[in-house]
Amino acid sequence: MYKYAIEIYSSEDDEGYMAVVPELSGCSAFGETEEEALEEVKVAMELWIETVNRNPL
């Protein structure tokens, strides 16, 4: 399992929460609750890492 910091912010404009993984450029997700944003960003992280591993620079 990978270990990355996840930051969760309240998004007043969207009336929910944004989860961001600073070490993975552009990796973020939205949820109506903090818990939902966290679960969504975990999926985004898996997809981000899978994509990079298939398409290395």
C-alpha positions in Angstrom: 0.0 0.0 0.0 1.2 3.5 -0.8 1.5 6.2 1.8 0.8 9.7 0.7 -0.5 12.8 2.6 -4.1 13.6 1.9 -5.4 17.1 2.6 -9.2 17.7 2.9 -10.6 21.2 2.5 -14.1 22.5 3.0 -15.5 23.9 -0.3 -18.1 26.5 0.5 -18.7 27.2 -3.2 -19.5 23.5 -3.9 -21.1 22.8 -0.5 -18.8 19.8 0.1 -15.2 18.8 0.6 -12.2 18.6 -1.7 -9.5 16.0 -1.0 -6.1 16.6 -2.5 -2.9 14.5 -2.7 -0.1 17.1 -3.0 2.6 14.6 -4.0 0.5 13.4 -7.0 0.1 16.3 -9.3 -3.6 16.9 -10.1 -4.9 14.0 -8.0 -8.0 15.2 -6.2 -11.6 14.3 -5.5 -14.8 15.8 -4.2 -17.3 14.5 -1.7 -20.4 15.8 0.1 -18.8 14.8 3.4 -15.2 14.5 4.5 -15.5 10.7 4.6 -16.9 10.6 1.0 -14.1 12.9 -0.2 -11.5 10.6 1.4 -12.9 7.5 -0.1 -13.1 9.1 -3.5 -9.6 10.4 -3.4 -8.3 6.9 -2.5 -9.9 5.7 -5.8 -8.3 8.6 -7.6 -4.9 7.8 -6.2 -5.1 4.2 -7.4 -6.1 5.3 -10.9 -3.4 8.0 -10.9 -0.6 5.6 -9.9 -1.9 2.9 -12.3 -1.9 5.4 -15.2 1.6 6.7 -14.4 3.0 3.1 -14.2 1.5 2.3 -17.6 2.8 5.5 -19.2 6.1 6.4 -17.6 7.8 9.7 -18.7 
